[in-house]
């Protein structure tokens, strides 16, 4: 008889969220609880949902800070455009682009540092952008609920309109995954250089 297994994608994702030294223990413990306790009491569908929730919990604890920083960066730019309007957006665009790119790069770098896998950088770049975009959109809606006087509405139209505010963060999802991958690759290079240095130093 084939032992029941949780969703394959969740099992594949889990190793990217934990340290290599903890990987086997975390995976084994979750799988044992899934098979021995959760599945018999809840059934396959709810057991799978439980397992996915556990994996997403690991993800939120690891990516939450980066997503909050990404969302805050976008929201700060939105607030500045609405409340301190300008006709020259070049400097603001350059600074905000560099800031969010740096956040995504560092998210990927840190994820790969933790898991040892460049794929973790890709995943964290994607998740950071997706969750951060949601934070930015909700924050923009809150700003609009507070400030919707004619002057602010004119500033919104002059800075690209509400459509841009609500869609621009979402268009960063694919670039976010790419930047996370670049950050992960950079970490892999740094680790290899350190290993090489230690090896030659030992000789």
C-alpha positions as CSV (number, residue, x, y, z in Angstrom):
1,X,0.0,0.0,0.0
2,X,1.3,3.4,-1.0
3,X,1.7,5.8,2.0
4,X,-0.4,9.0,1.7
5,X,1.6,12.1,0.7
6,X,0.8,15.8,0.9
7,X,0.7,18.0,-2.2
8,X,4.0,17.5,-4.1
9,X,4.5,21.2,-4.7
10,X,4.4,22.0,-1.0
11,X,6.9,19.2,-0.2
12,X,9.2,20.6,-2.9
13,X,8.9,24.1,-1.5
14,X,9.5,23.2,2.1
15,X,13.3,22.5,1.8
16,X,13.8,26.0,0.3
17,X,12.5,27.6,3.5
18,X,14.6,26.0,6.2
19,X,18.3,25.6,6.9
20,X,20.0,22.5,5.5
21,X,20.8,21.3,9.0
22,X,17.0,21.4,9.9
23,X,15.7,20.2,6.6
24,X,15.4,16.5,7.3
25,X,14.0,16.9,10.8
26,X,11.4,19.5,9.8
27,X,10.3,17.5,6.7
28,X,10.1,14.2,8.7
29,X,8.2,15.8,11.6
30,X,5.6,17.4,9.3
31,X,5.1,14.3,7.3
32,X,4.7,12.1,10.4
33,X,2.1,14.4,11.9
34,X,0.4,14.6,8.5
35,X,0.1,10.8,8.3
36,X,-0.3,9.8,11.9
37,X,-2.5,12.5,13.3
38,X,-4.0,15.0,10.8
39,X,-5.0,12.7,8.0
40,X,-6.9,10.1,10.1
41,X,-8.8,12.8,12.0
42,X,-9.5,15.3,9.1
43,X,-9.4,13.4,5.9
44,X,-7.3,13.9,2.8
45,X,-8.6,17.3,1.7
46,X,-8.3,19.0,5.1
47,X,-5.1,17.3,5.8
48,X,-3.6,18.6,2.6
49,X,-4.8,22.0,3.5
50,X,-3.2,21.7,7.0
51,X,0.1,20.7,5.4
52,X,0.0,23.6,2.9
53,X,-0.8,26.0,5.8
54,X,2.3,24.8,7.7
55,X,4.5,25.4,4.7
56,X,3.0,28.8,4.0
57,X,3.6,29.6,7.7
58,X,7.3,28.9,7.2
59,X,7.2,31.1,4.1
60,X,5.5,34.0,5.9
61,X,8.0,34.0,8.7
62,X,10.9,34.1,6.3
63,X,9.5,36.5,3.6
64,X,7.2,38.7,5.7
65,X,9.8,41.3,6.5
66,X,11.0,41.6,2.9
67,X,7.4,41.8,1.7
68,X,6.6,44.5,4.2
69,X,9.7,46.5,3.1
70,X,8.7,46.2,-0.5
71,X,5.1,47.3,0.1
72,X,6.3,50.2,2.3
73,X,8.7,51.4,-0.4
74,X,5.9,51.5,-3.0
75,X,3.4,53.0,-0.6
76,X,5.9,55.7,0.4
77,X,6.4,56.6,-3.2
78,X,2.6,56.8,-3.7
79,X,2.2,59.0,-0.7
80,X,4.9,61.3,-1.9
81,X,3.4,61.6,-5.4
82,X,-0.1,62.3,-4.0
83,X,0.8,64.6,-1.1
84,X,3.9,66.3,-2.3
85,X,3.2,66.5,-6.1
86,X,5.9,67.4,-8.6
87,X,6.2,67.6,-12.4
88,X,9.6,65.9,-12.5
89,X,9.3,62.3,-11.5
90,X,12.8,61.2,-12.8
91,X,14.6,61.4,-9.4
92,X,11.7,59.8,-7.5
93,X,11.5,57.0,-10.1
94,X,15.2,56.3,-10.0
95,X,15.3,56.2,-6.2
96,X,12.2,54.1,-5.8
97,X,13.3,51.6,-8.5
98,X,16.8,51.2,-6.9
99,X,15.2,50.8,-3.5
100,X,12.7,48.0,-4.5
101,X,15.3,46.3,-6.6
102,X,17.7,46.3,-3.7
103,X,15.0,44.8,-1.4
104,X,14.3,42.0,-3.9
105,X,18.0,41.3,-4.4
106,X,18.6,41.1,-0.7
107,X,15.5,38.9,-0.2
108,X,17.0,36.4,-2.7
109,X,20.4,36.7,-1.2
110,X,19.2,36.0,2.4
111,X,16.9,33.1,1.2
112,X,19.8,31.4,-0.5
113,X,22.1,32.1,2.5
114,X,19.6,30.2,4.7
115,X,18.7,27.3,2.4
116,X,21.8,27.0,0.2
117,X,19.6,26.9,-2.9
118,X,19.5,29.5,-5.6
119,X,15.9,28.4,-6.2
120,X,15.0,29.8,-2.8
121,X,16.1,33.2,-4.1
122,X,13.7,32.9,-7.0
123,X,10.8,31.8,-4.8
124,X,11.4,34.6,-2.3
125,X,11.7,37.2,-5.0
126,X,8.3,36.1,-6.3
127,X,6.6,35.9,-2.9
128,X,8.1,39.1,-1.7
129,X,6.8,41.0,-4.7
130,X,3.4,39.4,-4.7
131,X,2.7,39.9,-1.0
132,X,4.4,43.4,-1.0
133,X,2.2,44.4,-3.9
134,X,-0.9,43.4,-1.9
135,X,0.4,45.5,1.0
136,X,1.0,48.5,-1.3
137,X,-2.5,48.3,-2.9
138,X,-4.2,48.0,0.5
139,X,-2.2,50.9,1.7
140,X,-3.0,53.0,-1.3
141,X,-6.7,52.4,-0.8
142,X,-6.3,53.5,2.8
143,X,-4.5,56.7,1.7
144,X,-7.3,57.4,-0.8
145,X,-9.9,56.9,1.9
146,X,-8.2,59.6,4.0
147,X,-7.1,62.0,1.3
148,X,-9.5,62.4,-1.6
149,X,-9.8,66.2,-1.8
150,X,-9.6,67.9,-5.3
151,X,-5.9,68.8,-4.8
152,X,-5.0,65.2,-4.0
153,X,-7.1,63.8,-6.9
154,X,-5.4,66.2,-9.3
155,X,-2.0,65.0,-8.0
156,X,-3.1,61.4,-8.5
157,X,-4.1,62.1,-12.1
158,X,-0.8,63.9,-12.7
159,X,1.3,61.0,-11.4
160,X,-0.2,58.4,-13.6
161,X,-3.7,57.8,-12.1
162,X,-5.1,55.2,-9.8
163,X,-4.7,52.4,-12.4
164,X,-0.9,52.8,-12.3
165,X,-0.9,52.7,-8.5
166,X,-3.0,49.5,-8.4
167,X,-1.2,47.7,-11.2
168,X,2.4,48.7,-11.1
169,X,3.4,46.7,-8.0
170,X,1.8,43.6,-9.6
171,X,3.9,44.0,-12.8
172,X,7.0,43.6,-10.6
173,X,6.2,40.0,-9.9
174,X,8.2,38.5,-12.7
175,X,11.1,41.0,-12.3
176,X,10.9,40.3,-8.6
177,X,11.6,36.6,-9.2
178,X,14.4,37.5,-11.6
179,X,16.0,39.9,-9.0
180,X,15.6,37.3,-6.3
181,X,17.4,34.8,-8.5
182,X,20.2,37.2,-9.1
183,X,20.5,37.8,-5.3
184,X,20.5,34.0,-4.8
185,X,23.2,33.5,-7.5
186,X,25.3,36.3,-5.9
187,X,25.1,34.5,-2.6
188,X,26.2,31.3,-4.2
189,X,29.2,33.1,-5.7
190,X,30.1,34.6,-2.4
191,X,29.9,31.3,-0.6
192,X,32.0,29.6,-3.3
193,X,34.7,32.3,-3.1
194,X,34.8,32.0,0.7
195,X,35.1,28.2,0.4
196,X,37.9,28.6,-2.2
197,X,39.6,31.1,0.1
198,X,39.4,28.8,3.1
199,X,40.7,25.9,0.9
200,X,43.7,27.8,-0.4
201,X,44.3,29.4,3.0
202,X,44.4,26.0,4.6
203,X,47.0,24.9,2.1
